[in-house]
Amino acid sequence: MSLFDLTGEVAVVIGATGVLGGAIAEGLAEAGAKVAVLGRNQERGLARVNSIRAKGGVAEFFAADALRRDSLQQAREALEKALGPSTILVNATGGNDPKVTVTADLPFERIELTDWRANFDLNLVAGVLLPCQEFGPAMVARGKGSIINVASVSAHLPLSRVVTYSAAKAAVLNLTLFLSREWATQGVRVNSITPGFFPAEQNRKLLFTEDGSPTARTKAILGHTPMGRFGEPKELVGAVVFLAGKAASFVTGTDIRVDGGFLSQTL
């Protein structure tokens, strides 16, 4: 059996209704895992499930609001009945709210505290805290689990304009390290991946104009990326499948960068 075979595993992907989370869900299914697609958008969730099933995979959609512990609990109980106990958790919820993007019209000092907190809620509370609180203890009780959090290149070095997002993603890395130590002797590994720039709903307006041409920010990003291009969602799959399975049995507290070399370059 291959080190990267996930047959028999049950993978929960929170945020699989999005572009990156969806690609990860499909990749886990292709590796043999049964996939629970969790998210708030039923239409997108069912479309993702149908895509996985069309390729011969096993998947179910479960509506869940990752900002509500009771909603996550209901989803966990339902998916365990339908698919079995979860052994893999991918936290792919996150994004940057334009209301906290620093611009000439919105300098840092004028960011509203409510908007700051909402962005932290999305990226840290829904993105890691509550899902790990709900799914982590059940994995610990069974003595088996792999949790993979999605960070960002801006977690390592803050990017201009997206100060709140950068700070929240830095906290994701820190919490990942804490949990990796907390559960290391109890059969649960906790790691993260750091995507570089992958065009998706959350950043498209920053990267492209209305007519589809690249913005000045896109030119700066690609000029700073040694591989000279954006990533494709499917290019995140390899790192996740590795961290999810037995190939990474002695790997915890690690962050894998999938960024085309962005963080390896200064000038």
C-alpha positions in Angstrom: 0.0 0.0 0.0 1.3 3.4 -1.0 2.5 5.8 1.7 0.1 8.3 0.2 -2.9 6.1 0.1 -5.7 7.5 2.3 -8.1 4.6 1.8 -10.2 4.1 5.0 -9.6 7.7 6.2 -12.4 10.2 6.7 -11.4 13.7 5.8 -13.3 16.7 7.0 -12.6 19.8 4.9 -14.1 23.0 6.3 -14.3 25.6 3.6 -14.4 23.1 0.8 -17.1 25.2 -0.8 -14.3 27.6 -1.8 -11.7 27.3 -4.6 -8.7 26.2 -2.5 -10.6 24.1 0.0 -12.5 22.5 -2.9 -9.4 21.5 -4.7 -8.0 20.0 -1.4 -11.3 18.1 -0.9 -11.1 16.6 -4.4 -7.4 15.7 -3.9 -8.1 13.9 -0.7 -10.9 11.9 -2.3 -8.7 11.0 -5.2 -6.2 9.7 -2.6 -8.9 7.4 -1.3 -10.4 9.2 1.7 -14.1 9.6 2.2 -14.6 13.4 2.3 -17.0 15.4 4.4 -17.5 18.8 2.7 -18.4 21.4 5.3 -19.5 24.9 4.6 -22.4 27.4 4.7 -23.2 27.4 1.0 -25.3 24.3 0.2 -25.3 24.9 -3.6 -21.5 25.1 -3.8 -21.1 22.2 -1.3 -23.4 19.9 -3.3 -21.6 20.9 -6.5 -18.3 19.9 -4.9 -19.7 16.6 -3.7 -21.1 15.8 -7.2 -17.7 16.6 -8.7 -16.0 14.2 -6.3 -18.5 11.5 -7.0 -18.2 11.9 -10.7 -14.6 10.9 -10.4 -15.5 7.8 -8.4 -14.9 9.3 -4.9 -17.0 9.2 -1.8 -18.3 12.5 -0.4 -21.2 14.1 1.5 -22.1 17.7 2.2 -22.8 18.9 5.7 -24.0 22.4 6.4 -21.9 24.1 9.0 -21.1 27.6 10.3 -17.5 27.4 11.6 -18.2 30.4 13.8 -20.7 28.4 15.8 -19.5 25.5 18.0 -23.0 24.0 18.1 -23.2 24.0 14.3 -19.8 22.2 14.1 -21.0 19.7 16.7 -24.1 18.9 14.7 -22.1 18.5 11.5 -19.5 16.3 13.3 -22.2 14.0 14.7 -24.0 13.8 11.3 -20.9 13.0 9.3 -19.7 10.4 11.8 -23.0 8.5 11.3 -22.8 8.8 7.5 -19.0 8.3 6.9 -17.5 7.2 10.2 -15.2 9.0 12.7 -13.1 11.7 11.2 -9.3 11.1 11.0 -8.3 14.1 9.0 -9.3 17.7 9.5 -8.4 20.5 7.0 -9.2 24.0 8.1 -9.5 26.0 4.9 -11.9 28.8 6.1 -10.5 32.3 5.8 -10.1 35.4 3.7 -9.6 39.2 3.8 -12.5 41.5 4.2 -12.1 44.7 2.0 -13.4 46.7 5.0 -10.0 46.1 6.7 -7.8 46.5 3.6 -5.6 49.6 4.1 -6.0 52.1 1.3 -5.6 55.9 0.9 -9.2 56.2 2.0 -8.8 53.8 4.9 -5.5 54.2 6.7 -4.5 51.8 9.5 -5.6 54.1 12.3 -9.2 54.2 11.0 -9.8 50.5 10.9 -12.9 49.9 13.0 -12.4 47.5 15.9 -15.6 45.6 15.0 -14.2 44.9 11.5 -10.8 43.9 12.9 -12.5 41.4 15.2 -14.7 40.1 12.4 -11.6 39.3 10.3 -9.9 37.6 13.3 -13.1 35.6 13.9 -13.1 34.4 10.3 -9.4 33.5 10.0 -8.5 32.4 13.5 -11.7 31.5 15.4 -13.6 29.9 12.5 -10.3 29.1 10.7 -8.7 27.0 13.5 -10.0 27.5 17.0 -13.5 26.2 17.0 -13.0 23.4 14.5 -10.0 22.1 16.5 -12.0 22.4 19.7 -14.8 20.3 18.2 -12.9 17.7 16.2 -9.6 17.6 18.0 -10.8 15.9 21.3 -12.6 13.2 19.4 -9.4 12.4 17.5 -7.4 12.4 20.8 -9.9 10.0 22.3 -9.4 7.6 19.4 -5.6 8.2 19.4 -5.5 9.0 15.7 -5.8 12.2 13.7 -4.1 14.7 11.4 -5.1 18.3 11.4 -3.9 20.7 8.7 -4.4 24.4 9.0 -4.2 26.8 6.1 -1.9 29.8 6.8 -0.6 32.3 4.3 2.7 33.9 3.1 1.5 37.0 5.0 1.6 35.0 8.2 5.4 34.9 7.9 6.0 38.5 6.7 3.1 41.0 6.8 2.0 42.1 3.4 1.1 45.7 2.6 -2.6 46.6 2.9 -3.9 43.4 4.4 -2.6 44.0 8.0 -5.5 42.3 9.8 -5.4 39.2 7.6 -1.6 39.0 8.1 -1.9 39.3 11.9 -4.7 36.7 12.0 -2.8 34.2 9.8 0.3 34.7 12.0 -1.8 33.7 14.9 -2.9 30.6 12.9 0.7 29.5 12.7 1.2 30.1 16.4 -1.9 28.1 17.4 -0.8 25.3 15.1 2.5 25.0 17.0 0.7 25.1 20.4 -1.7 22.3 19.4 1.1 20.2 17.8 2.8 20.1 21.2 -0.4 19.6 23.1 -1.5 16.5 21.2 1.9 15.1 20.1 1.8 12.1 22.4 -1.9 11.4 21.9 -1.8 10.3 18.2 -2.9 13.6 16.7 -0.5 15.5 14.5 -1.1 19.2 13.8 0.6 21.0 10.8 0.0 23.8 8.4 0.5 24.7 4.8 1.4 28.2 3.6 -0.1 28.9 0.2 1.5 31.6 -1.9 -0.7 33.5 -4.4 -3.6 31.5 -5.8 -6.3 33.7 -7.5 -9.6 33.0 -5.7 -12.7 35.0 -4.7 -11.0 36.7 -1.8 -8.2 38.3 -3.6 -9.3 38.6 -7.2 -10.1 42.3 -7.0 -6.6 43.0 -5.7 -5.0 41.1 -8.5 -7.1 41.9 -11.6 -9.0 44.9 -12.9 -12.5 44.6 -14.1 -11.4 43.9 -17.6 -9.2 41.0 -16.4 -5.8 42.7 -16.8 -3.2 42.4 -14.0 -3.0 45.2 -11.4 0.2 46.8 -10.2 0.0 44.5 -7.2 0.0 41.4 -9.4 3.1 42.6 -11.3 4.8 43.2 -7.9 3.8 39.7 -6.7 5.0 37.9 -9.8 8.2 39.9 -9.8 8.8 38.7 -6.2 7.9 35.0 -7.0 10.9 33.1 -8.4 8.7 30.8 -10.4 7.1 33.8 -12.0 3.5 32.7 -11.9 0.5 32.2 -9.6 -0.2 28.8 -8.2 -3.0 26.6 -9.3 -5.4 25.2 -6.6 -4.5 21.6 -7.4 -0.9 22.3 -6.5 -1.8 22.5 -2.8 -3.0 18.9 -2.9 0.4 17.1 -2.7 1.4 18.9 0.6 -2.0 18.1 2.2 -2.1 14.5 1.2 1.5 14.1 2.5 0.6 15.7 5.9 -2.7 13.8 6.1 -1.3 10.3 5.9 1.3 7.8 7.2 4.0 9.3 5.0 4.1 12.1 7.6 3.8 9.9 10.7 6.7 11.7 12.4 5.8 15.2 11.2 4.0 17.6 13.5 4.3 21.3 14.2 5.6 21.8 10.6 4.5 24.4 8.0 4.9 23.5 4.4 5.2 26.4 2.0 3.6 26.1 -1.4 4.4 29.5 -2.7 6.6 29.3 -5.8 9.5 30.5 -3.8 7.9 33.8 -2.7 9.2 33.7 0.9 12.7 32.7 -0.3 13.4 36.0 -2.0 13.9 39.5 -0.7 14.9 41.6 -3.7 
